[in-house]
């Protein structure tokens, strides 16, 4: 199974827990897209089953996302709305996400993603084992995609922004 | 609507904010708005803004409350720009409450901004704590990057 992490490699995104989980699951392939101050720390503890892409253009992130089975969003502070999380939802990926900040206000555990506590590689590894089930991955991916279609597509959001701009323009004129 | 959209670091592949801002501009044009991009670089600091031209827009839209926002805000606070300011915060400009420069940009910009749109729900309370009055949350449209 191919597991993906795409973010800046900084404390706010917690790539370390992802790498630690890779040590527990040596037969899974882990892919990290992104660079940042924690890249060296990540490389030091990673095993052979981790591929570091470094910073790559958006289309490379997209290609890797398409090929991944599971996407991990592991911030210990806030996940809503990370660009990579939204992309994973659009690409119908099964998602493991930390239940921090406003996450549970928008994503339901077992429906849109598997929600787990932050900074816990054992729970993350267990969630990934659970996602070896094809049906579960498919269901979570489709639910996340429907959420994306209903709430996160650009056209609907731009309508909200236009209305807000018009309101502000009228109010200040 | 006629919108002047101030965006920093236009064309920098690694900068997601400028990509999202350009996507927003394209989508607003699809709705029939006239959106003119005003690219901002540090060199812009040494140019005098074309106030007469900018005052012909219905509003000034600014991507992120950074240096670009503070710079335009100074003109508005001096009464040289008279149009409503709408800033869109993507997070880095609001969350870093310990960053002296970011705090300064916020301090300078805040009185000039008529509406602050934030793309994360956690940013709303942060912006209110920073003293912004008219703050609205909308979701991130990053799905359009695919």
Interface residues (C-beta under 8 A of the other chain):
Chain A: X55 X57 X58 X62 X65 X78 X80 X81 X82 X83 X84 X86 X87 X89 X90 X91 X101 X102 X105 X106 X148 X151 X152 X153 X154 X155 X157 X158 X159 X160 X161 X162 X164 X165 X166 X167 X168 X169 X171 X172 X173
Chain B: X1 X3 X13 X14 X16 X19 X20 X23 X24 X27 X28 X31 X33 X58 X59 X61 X84 X86 X88 X114 X115 X117 X119 X120 X121 X122 X134 X136 X138 X139 X140 X141 X142 X143 X144 X145 X146
